């Protein structure tokens, strides 16, 4: 891991660029559009928590696209970094549904958090149930 023991606001885009694997990307603009998916996901979780509006297909699409254009191990680090901690239970439900939670792997997140074990994060079972029943 070396240079990126911890992702920070200052090195987020650099870390993302080093783990970007989109051979069809032709411009910085396309890279920035892919980066913006992390922000969109957070906004969609915000809507869910504020007014119970869950756009599960849209969230799934963004997450799947991220896994298609970034190195798989980096996506989860980037997602948890860009998603507010209060939404982690929702994020975990989507990642469980997609079978993207590693068996045993810790990630370094924000500078005030040393490590986080995915298995210690609560899961939003309402979302998980909705995903498994509807999709």
Secondary structure, DSSP 8 states (H G I E B T S, - for coil): -GGGSS--TTTHHHHHHHTB--TT--SHHHHHHHHHHHHHHHHHHHHHHHH----HHHHHHHHHHHHHHB-HHHHHHHHHHHS-GGGHHHHHHHHHHTT-S-SS-EE--STT---EEGGGS---HHHHHHHHHH-
